[in-house]
Amino acid sequence: MGFYPIIGGALFWISLIVAVILYLNYRKIYPLFYMISIALYVFTAGFAIDVFQIGRFGIMAILVISAVLFMIMGYYFSKIGNIAK
């Protein structure tokens, strides 16, 4: 077991505090979902790295693949959003 549970716990509390502050400032829900998505991404990558005991190359591969996937999804969803308007 690596150090990802410690990072995960710290990330959870920091994200919770930042989410509450954002909600109190803006009174909108989308910043909360933004924080949740960042925390979930870090948890998922950390879990995969910890469970599969991935080395340096594997960590970089996971980060690159997920970044490309999120860019493609963002582009796709932005096109859908523009069509709906």
Secondary structure as the mmCIF struct_conf table of DSSP 4:
data_model
#
loop_
_struct_conf.conf_type_id
_struct_conf.id
_struct_conf.beg_label_comp_id
_struct_conf.beg_label_asym_id
_struct_conf.beg_label_seq_id
_struct_conf.end_label_comp_id
_struct_conf.end_label_asym_id
_struct_conf.end_label_seq_id
BEND BEND1 PHE A 3 PHE A 3
HELX_RH_AL_P HELX_RH_AL_P1 TYR A 4 TYR A 26
BEND BEND2 ILE A 29 ILE A 29
HELX_RH_AL_P HELX_RH_AL_P2 TYR A 30 VAL A 51
TURN_TY1_P TURN_TY1_P1 PHE A 52 GLN A 53
HELX_RH_AL_P HELX_RH_AL_P3 ARG A 56 ALA A 84
#
